[in-house]
Amino acid sequence: MRGILIGRFQPFHAGHLAVVRAIRTARAADELVLGVGSAQESYTWKNPFTAGERLEMIHLALTEARIGGVHAVPIPDIQRHAMWVRYVESMVPRFERVHTNNPLTRLLFERDGYTVDAPELVDRAQLQGEVVRRRLADDRDWRSLVPSEVAAYLAELKAPARLALLRTKEGGTSAPTSP
């Protein structure tokens, strides 16, 4: 069975890795598609990294963790919830199960007949994109929140400086995520 986990992965952090590991270890999916949402967005506070940078982070983290059977696919937004599930289906390999904690994503996929489960989140107080982005912008204790290979890549990208600039430019707040 192939499953799908959709997220923006801005950036790909240790919480994402824990969810991927749990899904693959529990054999909840023989293969897993990571749908990289909002793929057309970059260089904003909410979406600071390009789709290519996020794909690289995912590749680095999964290689370091020796987790196979995962395919990352960029999915640009369409802003049409009624058509969104069909759009996702057209963008990624076939899947049978959806893994999400996003209420709107759950609603849309269940409406279209998919089995949806909510993976257990790890240390949600710290391991969420907004927290990681704030710590990157402040260049304080962010390395502990991402896999080590992702930390090295973020340093190479000069991510703390990018996030500091974007926070200044946009005020450093983000709205709730929706597909």
C-alpha positions in Angstrom: 0.0 0.0 0.0 1.3 3.5 -0.8 0.4 6.4 1.4 0.8 10.1 1.0 1.8 12.8 3.6 1.3 16.3 2.5 3.2 19.3 4.0 5.0 22.4 3.1 8.2 21.2 4.9 9.4 24.8 5.5 11.9 23.5 6.5 12.0 19.7 6.8 12.5 19.2 10.5 12.9 16.4 13.1 9.2 16.2 13.6 8.6 15.5 9.9 11.3 12.9 10.0 9.7 11.2 13.0 6.4 11.0 11.3 7.9 9.6 8.1 9.9 7.0 10.2 6.7 6.1 12.2 4.7 5.5 9.0 7.4 3.5 7.4 8.3 1.5 10.5 4.6 0.7 11.3 4.2 -0.5 7.7 1.2 1.9 7.5 2.6 2.4 4.0 4.9 0.1 1.9 5.8 3.3 0.1 5.2 6.9 1.0 4.7 9.9 -1.2 5.7 13.3 0.4 3.6 15.9 -1.3 5.6 19.1 -1.0 2.8 21.7 -0.9 2.9 25.3 -1.9 5.7 24.3 -4.3 5.4 27.6 -6.2 6.1 29.7 -3.1 9.5 30.8 -1.9 11.3 33.7 -0.3 8.4 34.6 2.0 8.3 34.2 5.8 5.7 31.3 5.6 7.5 29.7 2.6 11.2 30.7 2.7 12.6 27.8 0.8 12.2 26.8 -2.9 10.7 23.5 -3.9 14.1 22.4 -4.9 15.6 23.3 -1.6 12.9 21.4 0.2 13.3 18.3 -2.0 17.1 18.5 -1.2 16.4 18.7 2.6 14.1 15.7 2.4 16.6 13.7 0.4 19.4 14.5 2.8 17.3 13.7 5.9 16.0 10.4 4.5 19.4 9.3 3.3 21.0 10.1 6.7 18.2 8.2 8.5 18.4 5.3 6.0 14.7 5.5 5.2 13.8 4.2 1.8 10.6 3.9 -0.2 9.8 7.6 0.0 9.1 9.7 -3.0 8.9 13.5 -2.7 6.8 15.4 -5.3 6.3 19.1 -5.5 2.6 20.2 -5.6 1.9 23.8 -6.4 -1.3 25.4 -4.9 -4.5 25.8 -7.0 -6.7 27.6 -4.5 -9.7 25.5 -5.4 -10.6 23.2 -2.5 -13.4 21.5 -4.4 -10.9 20.3 -7.1 -7.8 19.9 -4.9 -7.9 16.1 -4.3 -8.2 15.4 -8.0 -5.4 17.8 -8.6 -3.1 16.1 -6.1 -4.0 12.7 -7.7 -2.8 14.1 -11.0 0.5 15.3 -9.6 1.7 12.3 -7.7 1.9 8.5 -8.1 -1.2 6.5 -7.0 -1.8 6.2 -3.3 -4.4 4.5 -1.1 -4.0 6.1 2.3 -3.6 9.7 3.5 -1.6 10.6 6.6 -2.4 14.1 7.9 -3.1 16.2 10.9 -4.5 19.1 8.9 -8.3 19.2 9.4 -9.0 20.6 5.9 -6.8 18.1 4.2 -8.6 15.3 6.2 -12.0 16.6 5.2 -11.2 16.9 1.5 -9.7 13.4 1.2 -12.4 11.7 3.3 -15.0 13.4 1.2 -13.4 11.7 -1.8 -13.4 8.3 -0.1 -9.9 8.0 1.1 -8.9 6.4 4.4 -7.2 9.1 6.4 -5.1 8.7 9.6 -3.5 11.2 11.9 0.1 10.3 12.6 1.3 11.0 16.1 3.2 14.3 16.3 6.4 14.5 18.3 7.2 17.5 20.5 4.7 19.7 18.7 5.6 22.7 20.9 9.1 22.8 19.4 8.8 20.8 16.2 6.7 22.9 13.9 7.8 25.1 11.0 6.9 28.4 12.6 9.1 27.7 15.6 12.0 26.5 13.5 11.7 29.5 11.2 11.7 31.9 14.2 14.8 30.2 15.7 16.5 30.3 12.3 15.8 34.0 12.0 17.3 34.6 15.5 20.1 32.1 14.7 19.5 30.4 18.1 19.2 26.7 18.9 17.7 25.7 15.5 20.2 22.9 14.7 18.7 20.7 17.4 15.3 20.9 15.6 16.4 19.5 12.2 18.3 16.4 11.1 22.1 17.1 11.1 22.4 16.9 7.3 19.5 19.4 6.9 21.3 21.7 9.5 24.4 21.6 7.3 22.4 22.4 4.2 20.5 25.2 5.9 23.9 26.7 7.0 25.2 26.4 3.4 22.0 28.3 2.2 22.7 31.0 4.9 19.1 30.3 6.1 19.4 32.3 9.3 20.2 35.5 7.3 17.4 34.7 4.8 14.9 34.2 7.5 16.0 37.3 9.4 15.5 39.3 6.3 12.1 37.8 5.5 10.9 38.3 9.1 11.9 42.0 8.9 10.2 42.4 5.5 7.0 40.6 6.4 6.7 40.9 10.1 7.4 37.2 10.7 3.9 36.0 11.2 2.2 33.2 9.3 -1.4 32.2 8.9 -2.7 28.6 9.4 -1.7 26.2 6.6 -4.4 25.1 4.2 -4.1 23.0 1.0 
